[in-house]
């Protein structure tokens, strides 16, 4: 149902619209689903859910226990679902007077006017000084630009933060080859800036 094909539109019309299913019905019908939830500190009396059906399994990431630890999040398209609560937790910690490290998000989608998820929310975090946001819109120029290209461009920034400040890097998304491309860029970065062999990089 996630695509715009005629078949999936028909399934959506029947299963959701005609049978009048809401989000609770869907979660009951798909018991193995594990949607990403917003931070309970920011929304203590309500639940906000962002979910997508994926055909693979990924480990669950957790924020560093110290809010001062810098983090980089690579979450194109619905990969953002894994990171909204991270950003909300950082925002909550900062408002509570705690020192917070750099919080950097690499987000990508096809077109900014069609599938830029939570745009206003993310831009507000940027305005408030909580978030550094890098965006790639793959279909808005003659040549395609993906988050991997932004990472390649910002290698110096990533190394300074990660190599010197012990930054955590998180990757989530279903884009074909995305995780592999990002992984290779990070390996290359460490080899170049850390003066390490390929074997030492793997251990690093």
PyMOL commands that set and color helices and strands:
alter all, ss='L'
color gray80, all
select helices_A, chain A and resi 6-18+23-29+77-82+84-95+112-115+119-127+147-153+155-165+178-194+198-203
alter helices_A, ss='H'
color red, helices_A
select strands_A, chain A and resi 36-37+49-50+71-74+103-109+132-137+168-171
alter strands_A, ss='S'
color yellow, strands_A
deselect
rebuild
show_as cartoon
